[in-house]
Every structure is written in C-alpha cells, then in structure tokens.
C-alpha cells in the first residue's frame, strides 16, 4: 500500500549505504504532522486528503513487524470502506520490519469491540504502534 501511495520503492539509496526505508520515512513524516508530504508527487493534488491519509496510515498498520497485530484483509476492507474507524497512531518509536516480542514493545492496539467480535484474527498481543482514538 505504501509503495503505491508514495510512488517509491521500499528501500531507496540516498547518499547513504543504508538507504531510506519507506515505512520509517512515512512514520517520521506522520510524527512531524506532515504525512501528506509522502504521497506520490505524480498525483498532484488530485485526491481527497482524507483518503490518501487513510491509505498511508493503513499502510503503516499493515507494516508492523508483529504479524499478530496486523489487520486481516477483512479488516483492511472495513477500514477502506469506512465501516470501521482506523486506530490513531501513537507518536512513540515504532517496530517496523524487525521482529519484536509482545513483552518488548511499548505500544498497544485497541480496537472497537466490533472488530474483535467480527474477526477471527487474534489481537491479544499488544505489540503495536496504534491505540484507539477514543
């Protein structure tokens, strides 16, 4: 999702042998309050800001290193269709791309009851960068 919304590869070489990791860049821009700056410049301004923000945040949610905290495809569709509110993202540091155990993480995800009831996806692990906006 992030590659499409940003128009970038997952890792780009940029004056550094390590390169720039797309997920980290989007998350940093989110913390700065400038997540829309990560949208593909080829889109111009031909999009609804709320929609691209949703896709970018959902892309981050789908990129969390702990698979147990990622949404199911059913949940992704519910977020995209507006049937479920997307959890807010905490602005602490995140665990993307590296495995972190539930005990090591500082983050928690809290979903509305309808998500956990309508999904067979286990959300018992609290290793995530998202928390409820309520």
BELPEPE-V74488 format. One record per residue. N is the residue number from 0. PSI is psi in whole degrees, -180 to 180 (NA if undefined). D_FIRST is the distance of its C-alpha to the first C-alpha in Angstrom with 1 decimal. Layout:
BEGIN
N;PSI;D_FIRST, N;PSI;D_FIRST
END
This chain:
BEGIN
0;-44;0.0, 1;-38;3.8, 2;-42;5.5, 3;-47;5.4, 4;-32;6.2, 5;-20;8.5, 6;32;9.8, 7;160;10.6, 8;161;11.0, 9;-34;10.5, 10;127;14.2, 11;134;16.4, 12;128;20.1, 13;90;21.7, 14;19;25.4, 15;137;24.8, 16;-25;25.1, 17;-33;22.4, 18;175;19.8, 19;125;17.1, 20;124;14.3, 21;-49;11.0, 22;-44;10.5, 23;-41;14.2, 24;-46;14.2, 25;-42;11.8, 26;-41;13.8, 27;-44;17.0, 28;-36;16.3, 29;-45;15.7, 30;-32;19.0, 31;-8;20.7, 32;23;19.7, 33;38;18.0, 34;-31;14.2, 35;-20;14.4, 36;-15;15.7, 37;-8;12.4, 38;153;11.2, 39;121;11.7, 40;-21;15.6, 41;-14;15.9, 42;-18;14.9, 43;-132;18.1, 44;25;18.6, 45;59;17.9, 46;162;15.7, 47;127;16.5, 48;-39;15.8, 49;-37;15.4, 50;-44;12.6, 51;-35;10.5, 52;-42;11.6, 53;-47;10.6, 54;-41;6.9, 55;-45;7.3, 56;-39;9.6, 57;-36;7.8, 58;-40;5.1, 59;-44;8.6, 60;-39;10.2, 61;-9;8.4, 62;0;9.3, 63;137;12.9, 64;-29;15.3, 65;110;17.4, 66;-29;16.2, 67;-20;18.6, 68;-5;16.9, 69;149;13.4, 70;153;13.2, 71;168;14.1, 72;-35;12.5, 73;-45;15.4, 74;-40;14.5, 75;-46;10.9, 76;-38;12.7, 77;-39;15.4, 78;-47;13.3, 79;-36;11.8, 80;-8;15.3, 81;13;16.9, 82;-22;19.0, 83;141;18.2, 84;138;17.9, 85;132;15.1, 86;148;17.1, 87;152;17.8, 88;128;16.8, 89;155;20.0, 90;21;20.6, 91;-173;22.2, 92;157;20.9, 93;165;18.1, 94;87;17.8, 95;135;14.6, 96;-9;15.0, 97;145;18.7, 98;133;20.4, 99;135;22.2, 100;162;24.6, 101;-36;24.8, 102;-30;28.1, 103;-19;26.8, 104;148;24.0, 105;6;25.0, 106;155;22.3, 107;148;22.4, 108;132;20.3, 109;120;22.2, 110;153;21.1, 111;153;23.3, 112;-31;25.7, 113;-28;24.2, 114;-49;21.1, 115;-28;23.3, 116;-36;25.8, 117;0;23.5, 118;143;21.6, 119;5;23.0, 120;126;20.3, 121;127;22.3, 122;29;21.5, 123;-28;24.8, 124;140;23.5, 125;25;23.2, 126;85;21.1, 127;166;18.3, 128;7;17.5, 129;147;17.5, 130;165;20.6, 131;143;21.8, 132;0;22.2, 133;NA;25.5
END
